[in-house]
Every structure is written in C-alpha cells, then in structure tokens.
Amino acid sequence: MIEKISDAAGTIYLPTHIKRVAKAEAEEKKIEALINIEITEIKQRALKRHIQEEGKKQENIENITAEALGRLKGEI
C-alpha cells in the first residue's frame, strides 16, 4: 500500500522534476555562454595590448635605426 502511494506521488511529481532539471540545465548553459563571452573579451583585450606593445617596440627600433643612419651619414 505504501509503495503504491509512493509510486503515485513519484508519478505526479515527475513532470515538475523534469521541468526543474530542464531549467537548471538551461541556466547552466546560459552561465557557460556568459563565461565564454567574458573569456573572449579578456583574450581580445590581451591581444590588443600585445599589438600596441609590439607597435611601440617597432617604432622605437625604427627611430633608433633612423637616428643611427643619420649619424653615420654625418660621419661620411
């Protein structure tokens, strides 16, 4: 008797349980997507910073080379 009541209660509760599990899984996917977006933004900022740093380095190299060339021409 108790088993039948327990089975009936489980059957009645099953749709609610399925909905709760589905909502939890959807929330999990939403959180994962937001995290992926945040990671992508961080990577983009890091890449932008790296490009700026390398640009400054290249500009310094070119300035030093131009200065050295100017001094060498003055010696000739």
Jmol script that loads the backbone (N, CA, C; Angstrom):
load data "model"
ATOM      1  N   MET A   1       0.829  -1.193   0.000  1.00  0.00           N
ATOM      2  CA  MET A   1       0.000   0.000   0.000  1.00  0.00           C
ATOM      3  C   MET A   1       0.877   1.262   0.000  1.00  0.00           C
ATOM      4  N   ILE A   2       1.860   1.276   0.900  1.00  0.00           N
ATOM      5  CA  ILE A   2       2.738   2.439   0.986  1.00  0.00           C
ATOM      6  C   ILE A   2       3.523   2.597  -0.312  1.00  0.00           C
ATOM      7  N   GLU A   3       3.945   1.472  -0.894  1.00  0.00           N
ATOM      8  CA  GLU A   3       4.690   1.533  -2.149  1.00  0.00           C
ATOM      9  C   GLU A   3       3.835   2.111  -3.268  1.00  0.00           C
ATOM     10  N   LYS A   4       2.571   1.750  -3.320  1.00  0.00           N
ATOM     11  CA  LYS A   4       1.680   2.261  -4.356  1.00  0.00           C
ATOM     12  C   LYS A   4       1.478   3.765  -4.198  1.00  0.00           C
ATOM     13  N   ILE A   5       1.322   4.208  -2.967  1.00  0.00           N
ATOM     14  CA  ILE A   5       1.164   5.643  -2.718  1.00  0.00           C
ATOM     15  C   ILE A   5       2.455   6.372  -3.099  1.00  0.00           C
ATOM     16  N   SER A   6       3.584   5.784  -2.742  1.00  0.00           N
ATOM     17  CA  SER A   6       4.879   6.375  -3.067  1.00  0.00           C
ATOM     18  C   SER A   6       5.072   6.454  -4.580  1.00  0.00           C
ATOM     19  N   ASP A   7       4.717   5.387  -5.282  1.00  0.00           N
ATOM     20  CA  ASP A   7       4.826   5.375  -6.745  1.00  0.00           C
ATOM     21  C   ASP A   7       3.914   6.425  -7.371  1.00  0.00           C
ATOM     22  N   ALA A   8       2.710   6.551  -6.846  1.00  0.00           N
ATOM     23  CA  ALA A   8       1.756   7.533  -7.363  1.00  0.00           C
ATOM     24  C   ALA A   8       2.279   8.947  -7.136  1.00  0.00           C
ATOM     25  N   ALA A   9       2.826   9.204  -5.964  1.00  0.00           N
ATOM     26  CA  ALA A   9       3.373  10.530  -5.666  1.00  0.00           C
ATOM     27  C   ALA A   9       4.557  10.821  -6.586  1.00  0.00           C
ATOM     28  N   GLY A  10       5.390   9.812  -6.820  1.00  0.00           N
ATOM     29  CA  GLY A  10       6.527   9.985  -7.727  1.00  0.00           C
ATOM     30  C   GLY A  10       6.067  10.292  -9.133  1.00  0.00           C
ATOM     31  N   THR A  11       5.021   9.621  -9.577  1.00  0.00           N
ATOM     32  CA  THR A  11       4.480   9.838 -10.917  1.00  0.00           C
ATOM     33  C   THR A  11       3.896  11.241 -11.042  1.00  0.00           C
ATOM     34  N   ILE A  12       3.214  11.685  -9.994  1.00  0.00           N
ATOM     35  CA  ILE A  12       2.625  13.026 -10.008  1.00  0.00           C
ATOM     36  C   ILE A  12       3.733  14.087 -10.016  1.00  0.00           C
ATOM     37  N   TYR A  13       4.791  13.849  -9.271  1.00  0.00           N
ATOM     38  CA  TYR A  13       5.883  14.818  -9.142  1.00  0.00           C
ATOM     39  C   TYR A  13       6.811  14.824 -10.363  1.00  0.00           C
ATOM     40  N   LEU A  14       6.822  13.757 -11.146  1.00  0.00           N
ATOM     41  CA  LEU A  14       7.766  13.609 -12.254  1.00  0.00           C
ATOM     42  C   LEU A  14       7.777  14.793 -13.229  1.00  0.00           C
ATOM     43  N   PRO A  15       6.631  15.281 -13.713  1.00  0.00           N
ATOM     44  CA  PRO A  15       6.676  16.427 -14.638  1.00  0.00           C
ATOM     45  C   PRO A  15       7.331  17.669 -14.012  1.00  0.00           C
ATOM     46  N   THR A  16       7.056  17.902 -12.745  1.00  0.00           N
ATOM     47  CA  THR A  16       7.664  19.037 -12.047  1.00  0.00           C
ATOM     48  C   THR A  16       9.171  18.851 -11.965  1.00  0.00           C
ATOM     49  N   HIS A  17       9.590  17.640 -11.664  1.00  0.00           N
ATOM     50  CA  HIS A  17      11.015  17.332 -11.575  1.00  0.00           C
ATOM     51  C   HIS A  17      11.699  17.542 -12.928  1.00  0.00           C
ATOM     52  N   ILE A  18      11.068  17.073 -13.979  1.00  0.00           N
ATOM     53  CA  ILE A  18      11.626  17.220 -15.331  1.00  0.00           C
ATOM     54  C   ILE A  18      11.786  18.700 -15.679  1.00  0.00           C
ATOM     55  N   LYS A  19      10.768  19.513 -15.340  1.00  0.00           N
ATOM     56  CA  LYS A  19      10.843  20.951 -15.614  1.00  0.00           C
ATOM     57  C   LYS A  19      11.983  21.599 -14.833  1.00  0.00           C
ATOM     58  N   ARG A  20      12.129  21.233 -13.573  1.00  0.00           N
ATOM     59  CA  ARG A  20      13.194  21.815 -12.746  1.00  0.00           C
ATOM     60  C   ARG A  20      14.575  21.434 -13.285  1.00  0.00           C
ATOM     61  N   VAL A  21      14.723  20.196 -13.692  1.00  0.00           N
ATOM     62  CA  VAL A  21      16.003  19.749 -14.249  1.00  0.00           C
ATOM     63  C   VAL A  21      16.294  20.504 -15.550  1.00  0.00           C
ATOM     64  N   ALA A  22      15.278  20.657 -16.389  1.00  0.00           N
ATOM     65  CA  ALA A  22      15.453  21.371 -17.656  1.00  0.00           C
ATOM     66  C   ALA A  22      15.846  22.827 -17.409  1.00  0.00           C
ATOM     67  N   LYS A  23      15.197  23.471 -16.434  1.00  0.00           N
ATOM     68  CA  LYS A  23      15.530  24.861 -16.111  1.00  0.00           C
ATOM     69  C   LYS A  23      16.957  24.962 -15.588  1.00  0.00           C
ATOM     70  N   ALA A  24      17.361  24.027 -14.756  1.00  0.00           N
ATOM     71  CA  ALA A  24      18.722  24.028 -14.205  1.00  0.00           C
ATOM     72  C   ALA A  24      19.746  23.840 -15.323  1.00  0.00           C
ATOM     73  N   GLU A  25      19.469  22.938 -16.256  1.00  0.00           N
ATOM     74  CA  GLU A  25      20.384  22.711 -17.376  1.00  0.00           C
ATOM     75  C   GLU A  25      20.463  23.942 -18.281  1.00  0.00           C
ATOM     76  N   ALA A  26      19.317  24.597 -18.500  1.00  0.00           N
ATOM     77  CA  ALA A  26      19.306  25.811 -19.319  1.00  0.00           C
ATOM     78  C   ALA A  26      20.109  26.915 -18.641  1.00  0.00           C
ATOM     79  N   GLU A  27      19.955  27.050 -17.340  1.00  0.00           N
ATOM     80  CA  GLU A  27      20.711  28.056 -16.586  1.00  0.00           C
ATOM     81  C   GLU A  27      22.208  27.762 -16.653  1.00  0.00           C
ATOM     82  N   GLU A  28      22.561  26.486 -16.574  1.00  0.00           N
ATOM     83  CA  GLU A  28      23.967  26.083 -16.676  1.00  0.00           C
ATOM     84  C   GLU A  28      24.547  26.487 -18.034  1.00  0.00           C
ATOM     85  N   LYS A  29      23.795  26.237 -19.104  1.00  0.00           N
ATOM     86  CA  LYS A  29      24.255  26.599 -20.449  1.00  0.00           C
ATOM     87  C   LYS A  29      24.388  28.112 -20.594  1.00  0.00           C
ATOM     88  N   LYS A  30      23.453  28.847 -19.990  1.00  0.00           N
ATOM     89  CA  LYS A  30      23.493  30.306 -20.038  1.00  0.00           C
ATOM     90  C   LYS A  30      24.748  30.824 -19.337  1.00  0.00           C
ATOM     91  N   ILE A  31      25.045  30.280 -18.173  1.00  0.00           N
ATOM     92  CA  ILE A  31      26.230  30.682 -17.417  1.00  0.00           C
ATOM     93  C   ILE A  31      27.499  30.357 -18.207  1.00  0.00           C
ATOM     94  N   GLU A  32      27.552  29.179 -18.807  1.00  0.00           N
ATOM     95  CA  GLU A  32      28.717  28.792 -19.611  1.00  0.00           C
ATOM     96  C   GLU A  32      28.908  29.750 -20.786  1.00  0.00           C
ATOM     97  N   ALA A  33      27.809  30.142 -21.425  1.00  0.00           N
ATOM     98  CA  ALA A  33      27.894  31.071 -22.556  1.00  0.00           C
ATOM     99  C   ALA A  33      28.422  32.425 -22.103  1.00  0.00           C
ATOM    100  N   LEU A  34      27.934  32.912 -20.966  1.00  0.00           N
ATOM    101  CA  LEU A  34      28.402  34.194 -20.442  1.00  0.00           C
ATOM    102  C   LEU A  34      29.884  34.136 -20.085  1.00  0.00           C
ATOM    103  N   ILE A  35      30.311  33.025 -19.512  1.00  0.00           N
ATOM    104  CA  ILE A  35      31.724  32.853 -19.170  1.00  0.00           C
ATOM    105  C   ILE A  35      32.570  32.849 -20.441  1.00  0.00           C
ATOM    106  N   ASN A  36      32.099  32.159 -21.475  1.00  0.00           N
ATOM    107  CA  ASN A  36      32.840  32.118 -22.743  1.00  0.00           C
ATOM    108  C   ASN A  36      32.955  33.511 -23.364  1.00  0.00           C
ATOM    109  N   ILE A  37      31.888  34.295 -23.264  1.00  0.00           N
ATOM    110  CA  ILE A  37      31.924  35.666 -23.779  1.00  0.00           C
ATOM    111  C   ILE A  37      32.958  36.478 -23.008  1.00  0.00           C
ATOM    112  N   GLU A  38      32.948  36.342 -21.687  1.00  0.00           N
ATOM    113  CA  GLU A  38      33.900  37.078 -20.853  1.00  0.00           C
ATOM    114  C   GLU A  38      35.342  36.673 -21.172  1.00  0.00           C
ATOM    115  N   ILE A  39      35.569  35.386 -21.350  1.00  0.00           N
ATOM    116  CA  ILE A  39      36.913  34.903 -21.691  1.00  0.00           C
ATOM    117  C   ILE A  39      37.349  35.467 -23.041  1.00  0.00           C
ATOM    118  N   THR A  40      36.447  35.488 -24.004  1.00  0.00           N
ATOM    119  CA  THR A  40      36.756  36.033 -25.327  1.00  0.00           C
ATOM    120  C   THR A  40      37.123  37.512 -25.228  1.00  0.00           C
ATOM    121  N   GLU A  41      36.366  38.258 -24.421  1.00  0.00           N
ATOM    122  CA  GLU A  41      36.663  39.682 -24.245  1.00  0.00           C
ATOM    123  C   GLU A  41      38.041  39.883 -23.615  1.00  0.00           C
ATOM    124  N   ILE A  42      38.382  39.068 -22.633  1.00  0.00           N
ATOM    125  CA  ILE A  42      39.694  39.158 -21.986  1.00  0.00           C
ATOM    126  C   ILE A  42      40.797  38.864 -22.998  1.00  0.00           C
ATOM    127  N   LYS A  43      40.599  37.832 -23.805  1.00  0.00           N
ATOM    128  CA  LYS A  43      41.593  37.487 -24.824  1.00  0.00           C
ATOM    129  C   LYS A  43      41.755  38.615 -25.836  1.00  0.00           C
ATOM    130  N   GLN A  44      40.649  39.238 -26.219  1.00  0.00           N
ATOM    131  CA  GLN A  44      40.722  40.338 -27.179  1.00  0.00           C
ATOM    132  C   GLN A  44      41.495  41.523 -26.599  1.00  0.00           C
ATOM    133  N   ARG A  45      41.250  41.831 -25.328  1.00  0.00           N
ATOM    134  CA  ARG A  45      41.983  42.930 -24.692  1.00  0.00           C
ATOM    135  C   ARG A  45      43.473  42.606 -24.602  1.00  0.00           C
ATOM    136  N   ALA A  46      43.788  41.364 -24.278  1.00  0.00           N
ATOM    137  CA  ALA A  46      45.195  40.955 -24.186  1.00  0.00           C
ATOM    138  C   ALA A  46      45.867  41.059 -25.551  1.00  0.00           C
ATOM    139  N   LEU A  47      45.187  40.623 -26.584  1.00  0.00           N
ATOM    140  CA  LEU A  47      45.738  40.707 -27.939  1.00  0.00           C
ATOM    141  C   LEU A  47      45.941  42.162 -28.354  1.00  0.00           C
ATOM    142  N   LYS A  48      44.964  43.007 -28.046  1.00  0.00           N
ATOM    143  CA  LYS A  48      45.077  44.429 -28.374  1.00  0.00           C
ATOM    144  C   LYS A  48      46.276  45.045 -27.649  1.00  0.00           C
ATOM    145  N   ARG A  49      46.431  44.723 -26.369  1.00  0.00           N
ATOM    146  CA  ARG A  49      47.558  45.244 -25.598  1.00  0.00           C
ATOM    147  C   ARG A  49      48.881  44.764 -26.191  1.00  0.00           C
ATOM    148  N   HIS A  50      48.948  43.503 -26.565  1.00  0.00           N
ATOM    149  CA  HIS A  50      50.164  42.932 -27.151  1.00  0.00           C
ATOM    150  C   HIS A  50      50.508  43.639 -28.466  1.00  0.00           C
ATOM    151  N   ILE A  51      49.518  43.873 -29.286  1.00  0.00           N
ATOM    152  CA  ILE A  51      49.740  44.562 -30.563  1.00  0.00           C
ATOM    153  C   ILE A  51      50.254  45.977 -30.315  1.00  0.00           C
ATOM    154  N   GLN A  52      49.676  46.667 -29.328  1.00  0.00           N
ATOM    155  CA  GLN A  52      50.134  48.023 -29.009  1.00  0.00           C
ATOM    156  C   GLN A  52      51.581  48.011 -28.516  1.00  0.00           C
ATOM    157  N   GLU A  53      51.908  47.063 -27.650  1.00  0.00           N
ATOM    158  CA  GLU A  53      53.276  46.957 -27.131  1.00  0.00           C
ATOM    159  C   GLU A  53      54.268  46.677 -28.255  1.00  0.00           C
ATOM    160  N   GLU A  54      53.927  45.756 -29.136  1.00  0.00           N
ATOM    161  CA  GLU A  54      54.812  45.430 -30.254  1.00  0.00           C
ATOM    162  C   GLU A  54      54.939  46.610 -31.212  1.00  0.00           C
ATOM    163  N   GLY A  55      53.862  47.362 -31.377  1.00  0.00           N
ATOM    164  CA  GLY A  55      53.919  48.557 -32.216  1.00  0.00           C
ATOM    165  C   GLY A  55      54.884  49.589 -31.651  1.00  0.00           C
ATOM    166  N   LYS A  56      54.836  49.775 -30.330  1.00  0.00           N
ATOM    167  CA  LYS A  56      55.773  50.704 -29.684  1.00  0.00           C
ATOM    168  C   LYS A  56      57.213  50.223 -29.847  1.00  0.00           C
ATOM    169  N   LYS A  57      57.433  48.931 -29.682  1.00  0.00           N
ATOM    170  CA  LYS A  57      58.782  48.375 -29.852  1.00  0.00           C
ATOM    171  C   LYS A  57      59.284  48.610 -31.274  1.00  0.00           C
ATOM    172  N   GLN A  58      58.431  48.354 -32.248  1.00  0.00           N
ATOM    173  CA  GLN A  58      58.818  48.535 -33.647  1.00  0.00           C
ATOM    174  C   GLN A  58      59.118  50.000 -33.933  1.00  0.00           C
ATOM    175  N   GLU A  59      58.297  50.884 -33.398  1.00  0.00           N
ATOM    176  CA  GLU A  59      58.525  52.319 -33.591  1.00  0.00           C
ATOM    177  C   GLU A  59      59.868  52.734 -32.981  1.00  0.00           C
ATOM    178  N   ASN A  60      60.183  52.217 -31.802  1.00  0.00           N
ATOM    179  CA  ASN A  60      61.474  52.516 -31.175  1.00  0.00           C
ATOM    180  C   ASN A  60      62.635  52.011 -32.024  1.00  0.00           C
ATOM    181  N   ILE A  61      62.510  50.803 -32.550  1.00  0.00           N
ATOM    182  CA  ILE A  61      63.559  50.239 -33.409  1.00  0.00           C
ATOM    183  C   ILE A  61      63.772  51.124 -34.631  1.00  0.00           C
ATOM    184  N   GLU A  62      62.681  51.544 -35.250  1.00  0.00           N
ATOM    185  CA  GLU A  62      62.783  52.381 -36.442  1.00  0.00           C
ATOM    186  C   GLU A  62      63.387  53.745 -36.112  1.00  0.00           C
ATOM    187  N   ASN A  63      63.023  54.314 -34.968  1.00  0.00           N
ATOM    188  CA  ASN A  63      63.592  55.609 -34.567  1.00  0.00           C
ATOM    189  C   ASN A  63      65.092  55.494 -34.300  1.00  0.00           C
ATOM    190  N   ILE A  64      65.489  54.435 -33.617  1.00  0.00           N
ATOM    191  CA  ILE A  64      66.912  54.216 -33.332  1.00  0.00           C
ATOM    192  C   ILE A  64      67.685  54.011 -34.627  1.00  0.00           C
ATOM    193  N   THR A  65      67.123  53.230 -35.535  1.00  0.00           N
ATOM    194  CA  THR A  65      67.772  52.971 -36.823  1.00  0.00           C
ATOM    195  C   THR A  65      67.911  54.263 -37.618  1.00  0.00           C
ATOM    196  N   ALA A  66      66.856  55.070 -37.640  1.00  0.00           N
ATOM    197  CA  ALA A  66      66.902  56.339 -38.377  1.00  0.00           C
ATOM    198  C   ALA A  66      67.942  57.275 -37.762  1.00  0.00           C
ATOM    199  N   GLU A  67      67.998  57.336 -36.442  1.00  0.00           N
ATOM    200  CA  GLU A  67      68.988  58.180 -35.759  1.00  0.00           C
ATOM    201  C   GLU A  67      70.405  57.703 -36.069  1.00  0.00           C
ATOM    202  N   ALA A  68      70.622  56.395 -36.000  1.00  0.00           N
ATOM    203  CA  ALA A  68      71.952  55.839 -36.289  1.00  0.00           C
ATOM    204  C   ALA A  68      72.345  56.106 -37.735  1.00  0.00           C
ATOM    205  N   LEU A  69      71.409  55.938 -38.645  1.00  0.00           N
ATOM    206  CA  LEU A  69      71.684  56.196 -40.059  1.00  0.00           C
ATOM    207  C   LEU A  69      72.039  57.659 -40.277  1.00  0.00           C
ATOM    208  N   GLY A  70      71.313  58.553 -39.616  1.00  0.00           N
ATOM    209  CA  GLY A  70      71.605  59.986 -39.720  1.00  0.00           C
ATOM    210  C   GLY A  70      72.996  60.311 -39.206  1.00  0.00           C
ATOM    211  N   ARG A  71      73.390  59.689 -38.118  1.00  0.00           N
ATOM    212  CA  ARG A  71      74.725  59.926 -37.564  1.00  0.00           C
ATOM    213  C   ARG A  71      75.808  59.354 -38.478  1.00  0.00           C
ATOM    214  N   LEU A  72      75.544  58.189 -39.057  1.00  0.00           N
ATOM    215  CA  LEU A  72      76.521  57.588 -39.969  1.00  0.00           C
ATOM    216  C   LEU A  72      76.709  58.446 -41.214  1.00  0.00           C
ATOM    217  N   LYS A  73      75.622  58.997 -41.738  1.00  0.00           N
ATOM    218  CA  LYS A  73      75.721  59.857 -42.924  1.00  0.00           C
ATOM    219  C   LYS A  73      76.516  61.116 -42.599  1.00  0.00           C
ATOM    220  N   GLY A  74      76.391  61.598 -41.377  1.00  0.00           N
ATOM    221  CA  GLY A  74      77.133  62.786 -40.956  1.00  0.00           C
ATOM    222  C   GLY A  74      78.618  62.518 -40.840  1.00  0.00           C
ATOM    223  N   GLU A  75      79.002  61.279 -40.609  1.00  0.00           N
ATOM    224  CA  GLU A  75      80.415  60.922 -40.463  1.00  0.00           C
ATOM    225  C   GLU A  75      81.093  60.731 -41.810  1.00  0.00           C
ATOM    226  N   ILE A  76      80.327  60.454 -42.828  1.00  0.00           N
ATOM    227  CA  ILE A  76      80.912  60.149 -44.141  1.00  0.00           C
ATOM    228  C   ILE A  76      81.298  61.399 -44.876  1.00  0.00           C
TER     229      ILE A  76
END
end "model"
wireframe off; spacefill off
backbone 0.3
color backbone group
